[in-house]
Amino acid sequence: MKVDIDEFVMPTEEESVLPLIGAYKREETRGLQLPRVNFGDGGHRTKPDGLVIESYTRREKEISDHKDL
């Protein structure tokens, strides 16, 4: 699974994405698509202190694209 440094995969129904990914047979699965939403600047004019996941919490309301894995 390839995820860029500025991307996060967040499971919505499980603690981890591993069981979901493990449910697919590699030899039969050519790829997976995950819904993607974009997070903007969160209203910050300068880089805030703290973790990215704590500082940037505002996102688009709708799914804007898909991430191919």
Residue, then its C-alpha position, 0 to 999 in steps of 0.5 A: m500500500k502506497v500512501d504519500i507523506d501528507e495522506f492519512v488512511m482512517p478506518t471508519e468501522e474498524e481499529s485498523v485497515l489491515p483486516l479490510i485489506g487482508a480480506y482481498k486475495r492479492e492474486e485476484t485483486r488488481g487494486l483498491q480505491l478509497p474515497r478521498v476528501n481534501f483538508g485545506d489550511g484549516g483557517h491557519r495563516t501560519k503553521p500551528d504548533g502541534l500535530v497535523i491531525e490535531s491542527y487540521t480538522r476541517r475538510e470538504k463535506e463531500i468525497s472529492d476523489h478516490k485514492d488508488l492503492 
